[in-house]
Each structure stands twice: as C-alpha cells, then as structure tokens.
Amino acid sequence: MAPVTLVASLIVHNEMGRYLKPCISSLQEFCDDIRVLDDASGDGSYEWLREQGVSVIGSEHARFFIHEGNARNELLRWTLKAEPTHVLAIDADEFVSDGRALRQAVEHHPENRVWTLKMEEVWKADENSLWIRNDGGWHAHEIPCLWRVPDQMGMDWRISDRALACGREPEPVREMYRKSVKTGQSILHFGWANEAGRSDRYQRYVTHDGGEFHANQHIQSIMYPDNRVRLQGRPWPESLIGLRADLLQRVLAPSS
C-alpha cells in the first residue's frame, strides 16, 4: 500500500470574516494538501489562500446556491488532480476534533474504503465549553466524509446532481456507508455558533431552499429561542485550544 496522501477538499465563499483562517491553520496540521474551490469571493479569500500556499481555483460567478452539486463536482475534479490516496471533504467553518489522531487512524488502516466522523453542531461556545445542539434534525450523527480514492473510477464517481443538499461525498461513497469505519473523531461545525449572524443564514436557506431540500420545520428551527433547543456541553478538544481565542472572537462577533 502506498504512503497516505491526505487531501482536504472544501468550497469557500467570502469566509475571511468567519472561520477560514483558523480552519486552514487546523487542516495544515495534519493534511498533505488542501484543495479549495473559491466560489467568487469578493473579500480577499482567494488571494489570502494563495498566500498560504493553498491549492485554490476561482470561479467568476457564485454557483453554490445556484446548483451545489455542480460546484461540488468541480471541486471533486480539482481535488483528484492532487492524486490523493484519501480525501477529507470538509467545509470552511468546520474543525476535526483531533486531526493528528485522524491521520494516524488512516495510516494504520489505509485499506479501509470509507471512514465516518461524527457531525456536531456547535450552537454556542464559551471559554470552558462548546455547546452542541442535539434536538430534531440537529442531533449528532456520523457522516462518510473521509474516503480512499479507488485505483479506478467509473462514470458514477460523482456527487449527487442536486441543486442543494447534495452531500459532500461521491455517490459510491454514500452507498458504502454501512461498511464504513468510525474514526472516533468529530467534525465540529461552527456555522451556526454566531448568534448575531444566524438570521442572515436562515434567510438564505428560506430563499434558496424554501422546503424543497430540507424540511420546513428544520429550517424554521434555526431561529428557535434558547428554551426550545437542547444543548449539551463538551470540553474544547486539545487540538483547538490554541485556536480558542480566535474562534471565540468570531463566535461572539456582532453582526456585520
């Protein structure tokens, strides 16, 4: 078996004021390469990524909310040009709880075809704890976002052709979910943690989704008051302690 080449794969759109910088810093600790599709950012994301040595391609027009499947398939093609043995599909507001342990797990068993990480929705954060939302469609669950690149790929090796909510993994990876291996690691999603910016994100889903891809009840639950959500505290992972001050600053930032 060839040495592991782990490549992180993500789409970015105007993320400079959010979690892009700590996300890239975290990924550089345990990935061999980072492949980014910059979806027509106008905030300097593309230029900053290139300065950090990240392999990035740009798009003249924002396409993610027009047809997410098309954007993710272009990212997939770009990622595979790096000739990875393994791909980690992640977003720019997500963090692996222990990236070094994740890499070690893959290196010990590189033959495994699909790995899962537990998706945890960070709803609030303070100096001592991350507060994970765990009600309704927000419950923590395993997702097959880490997979081994096969020696040969058929024509079906594509991400689902859906305008939104297409998933981040190629369809054959999704089909192998039942045979996947748990890594024991989590993906901590900070996308909803900034309460001041939650309303703007909610409005985007109302406009672009409108219940076609996500249940209306789930979309409406984004704006539930605190007394209607179930939060469970967990300590900050050791791997994020060095980024904690930066992350908290972004979580607590006022709406722009």
C-alpha angles and dihedrals in degrees: 000000000000120000114277117265106188115194124187114216124199147152120230130196120172094326100147093101093046129045105315098108098050090039093057091043090054094047093049088062094069111008126087093213139003119215117197135185106204105209099213096295115188098190101075096268093130094049093045092050092053090050088056092054093251117153102240136167123193136221124213093213129039107248108164096093092037093056117345093186093059092048094048093048090053088050089049092054091048092048094051090055086071087065094230124182089208134023128207110199107204140152129238093252096051133093132194110233092226114005096178092053089048091055092047090053091053093046091052093051108020090156093073109107103206132022129188133213124196112251110222121185110220105211099169137004138194136172093281107032150023112225112217121202111230110173134100113337091351097073117127112264141167118259127191096232098137119066143162116245108239121232089242128026125204126212089267092066093108139109115257114283096239128134092225138002091028094145126240099255130078113260095251089056091053090049090055092054094111090057094046125121122232113235094201088233131112135222106223108208112204095177095109098033095095102080093191092060097040095093093056091051090047091053091052091055092047090052100042100031109025092177095305095111104014126039112263090233090058092049092048090049089067088079098042113135118248093263090062098052131075115225128187121195124226130174121257110267113250089240091062099045091094090052096041098100092049093046094048090050089057094043091053098039116125118247113274 
